[in-house]
Structure formats: structure tokens, C-alpha cells
Amino acid sequence: MNKVKNMKKIFLIPLFFLGCNNYQVHQISQKSVQLLNKYGVNEDSLMKTKNGFIFVTPAANGIYIYKIDKNYNLIYKKELHILADIVKTSIKNDTLFILGYDQKNQKPLLIKYNLTSNKVSKQLYGQKYDTAKDFTFINKKAYIATTHYQNSNPQIVIYSKNSKITLFSPYKEDVEYILPFKKGVLIIGTIYKNTSYDLLIAYKDLNNKTVWAKTIDLGMDERAKKVEIKNNKIIITVLSTDEMGATKEVTFTLNEKGEVINSKKTLEIKPLPIKMRT
């Protein structure tokens, strides 16, 4: 067990309000409407292939895999008879990967579907009742991020085929994203303490050593909306919500040591006045 004892906390409370006039209205395209009407999905569900798109939906007895052309015409529809709750999908080297929760075995599941040969394989990870959250590939190995419940206390466990990476503390942790980072894995999630959720950011090497771990507290409930890494800089868009429903969106840039080097507020949505609520 690898416990995080000296997790550093970053307080970034004094951020200034931008007001409610910083927004954009985007018109929905006709192709987006067509996609929604024909298949019940939006463009965010599409994964690009050489001659079209792939997307995945739940089926009564398993999972449907659709392939459509660039004009959204159906090329094929295949059903996998695997009962699983779909968490995340991606395509890598002509293979479709589907991360889910196996309803029969009650464990995280990674399905591999070869788009050329139509060969299907699956691998279970973790322990019973672990919840699948994200996956990535490091040195061609799959790493599956899960939330593990130890005595009803959620903890972060990342599984690969023959090893695991853990992030435990006295508090309640939940993982949202994992990404390859330097010589290990970057973990983005939440940690619950003092009645609110703070953003959790940790860098672990592949031998399960904690290189550094930080939390960010804006005085509300924080969750990551988007994460990317550019030139060893970590860029995280964070949604921060208070108990009345007011939300602000802040983008942080961290260096490779986990230090915040820039922060920028991009959006704020204020709650309705009390007299206007139903």
C-alpha cells in the first residue's frame, strides 16, 4: 500500500468574477441534427477512421458498434453480446477499445475489437465492485483507472496486466483522468474532505512511487472538465460549483513539478436569485 502522507494543498480562492456576459452561442449544424435523429448520438460520440466514423451505444443484450461514412450514412452495425456499462471508447492502430463495467462479473472490463479482422477480446481488471473510470496506454501496455472501495472508503487504483498503481490517503479519493506523463502516469481526480471536493493531481512512477501530489481548493466543489499535456506542462480546465449552484470555470497550467504557473478564469454562471427559484 502506497499512502500519500505529504500531499501539498494549493489555495487559489481570490479569483475575480468575470460577470455573465462572457459566453458564445453556437448554432447546431444540420449534420448534427441528422446524426441525432438517425442514431441518437451527437458529434462528440464519433471516433474518426480512415473512411468515416465509429461510435458505440448500449444494446439490450450487449453493445452496438456502428460504422458510418463521412456523410453519416450507415456502413455497418455490429452487436457484441457483452453486457457492460460503457465508460470510455477510443481507437488506436485499427483497434477499438471499450472501457466498461462488466455486469455479469461486476468488474472493470476492457474490450478490444479489431476493425479489420472483427476479432473481439476482453480482459477483466481489478476487484469486484471496483468502478472503471479511465484508461491509457504506456509503453504499449493498457492501464485501467478505477475507484476501489475499501471499507466504504473510495481509493484510487490503476491496474495493468501484472501490476497496479495506488493512491491512498486518509480521505476519500476518486479518479477522473489518467495520462502518460514523463516516466509514469498523471492522475487527475477529486479528494473529499471538510465537506467539499478538492481537485487532486498526482504524478506516480510505474513502480508505484509518488513523485508528487497536490490538491487545488477554490473554496467550492472542484472537478476536472478537461486535461491535456503540452511540452511537459499540465493544462487543466476545472469546474468549481458552490452549494447554491453557482459555477465558475478556471484553466490552470502546472509545470512538471506540479506547481501552478498560470490560471485563467474562462466562464462564470451565477445562480438565480432566491425569489426567482421554484
Secondary structure as the mmCIF struct_conf table of DSSP 4:
data_model
#
loop_
_struct_conf.conf_type_id
_struct_conf.id
_struct_conf.beg_label_comp_id
_struct_conf.beg_label_asym_id
_struct_conf.beg_label_seq_id
_struct_conf.end_label_comp_id
_struct_conf.end_label_asym_id
_struct_conf.end_label_seq_id
STRN STRN1 LYS A 3 LYS A 3
BEND BEND1 ASN A 6 ASN A 6
STRN STRN2 LYS A 8 PHE A 11
HELX_LH_PP_P HELX_LH_PP_P1 LEU A 15 PHE A 17
BEND BEND2 CYS A 20 CYS A 20
HELX_LH_PP_P HELX_LH_PP_P2 GLN A 27 SER A 29
HELX_RH_AL_P HELX_RH_AL_P1 GLN A 30 TYR A 39
BEND BEND3 GLY A 40 GLY A 40
HELX_RH_3T_P HELX_RH_3T_P1 GLU A 43 SER A 45
STRN STRN3 MET A 47 THR A 49
TURN_TY1_P TURN_TY1_P1 LYS A 50 ASN A 51
STRN STRN4 GLY A 52 ALA A 59
TURN_TY1_P TURN_TY1_P2 ALA A 60 ASN A 61
STRN STRN5 GLY A 62 ILE A 68
TURN_TY1_P TURN_TY1_P3 LYS A 70 ASN A 71
STRN STRN6 LEU A 74 LEU A 80
STRN STRN7 ALA A 84 LYS A 92
TURN_TY1_P TURN_TY1_P4 ASN A 93 ASP A 94
STRN STRN8 THR A 95 ASP A 102
TURN_TY1_P TURN_TY1_P5 GLN A 103 GLN A 106
STRN STRN9 LYS A 107 ASN A 114
TURN_TY1_P TURN_TY1_P6 LEU A 115 SER A 117
STRN STRN10 VAL A 120 LEU A 124
BEND BEND4 GLY A 126 GLN A 127
TURN_TY1_P TURN_TY1_P7 LYS A 128 TYR A 129
STRN STRN11 THR A 131 ILE A 138
TURN_TY1_P TURN_TY1_P8 ASN A 139 LYS A 140
STRN STRN12 LYS A 141 GLN A 150
TURN_TY1_P TURN_TY1_P9 ASN A 151 SER A 152
STRN STRN13 ASN A 153 TYR A 159
BEND BEND5 LYS A 161 ASN A 162
STRN STRN14 LYS A 164 LEU A 167
STRN STRN15 PHE A 168 PHE A 168
BEND BEND6 PRO A 170 TYR A 171
STRN STRN16 LYS A 172 PHE A 181
TURN_TY1_P TURN_TY1_P10 LYS A 182 LYS A 183
STRN STRN17 GLY A 184 LYS A 193
TURN_TY1_P TURN_TY1_P11 ASN A 194 THR A 195
STRN STRN18 SER A 196 ASP A 205
TURN_TY1_P TURN_TY1_P12 LEU A 206 ASN A 207
BEND BEND7 ASN A 208 ASN A 208
STRN STRN19 THR A 210 ASP A 217
BEND BEND8 GLY A 219 MET A 220
STRN STRN20 ASP A 221 LYS A 230
TURN_TY1_P TURN_TY1_P13 ASN A 231 ASN A 232
STRN STRN21 LYS A 233 THR A 241
TURN_TY1_P TURN_TY1_P14 GLU A 243 MET A 244
STRN STRN22 THR A 247 LEU A 254
TURN_TY1_P TURN_TY1_P15 GLU A 256 LYS A 257
BEND BEND9 GLY A 258 GLY A 258
STRN STRN23 VAL A 260 ILE A 269
HELX_LH_PP_P HELX_LH_PP_P3 LYS A 270 PRO A 273
HELX_RH_3T_P HELX_RH_3T_P2 ILE A 274 MET A 276
#
